[in-house]
């Protein structure tokens, strides 16, 4: 399902910051390091983000591609998780500065 968005992309996966340490720049630093590698390699970057994570990714220049849900149909506890497929491209990000 998501392959159409992430073909040929580097993926950022499992970027998680303990709630006690959020809003201190740790997530931004982790992502920025990955984006620098992508710029050097001249590849776009993909990520699957929760609503909370998508705020960070948007601030770094990621664009939403598709919203989707995963439903856990367990009869005792039906849960719906919402995610957003997001992409970032190195084009226009000042490669000469890296």
Beta strands, then each sheet from edge to edge (+ up, - down):
strand 1: 10-11
strand 2: 45-49
strand 3: 63-72
strand 4: 79-88
sheet 1: 1+ 2+ 4- 3+
end
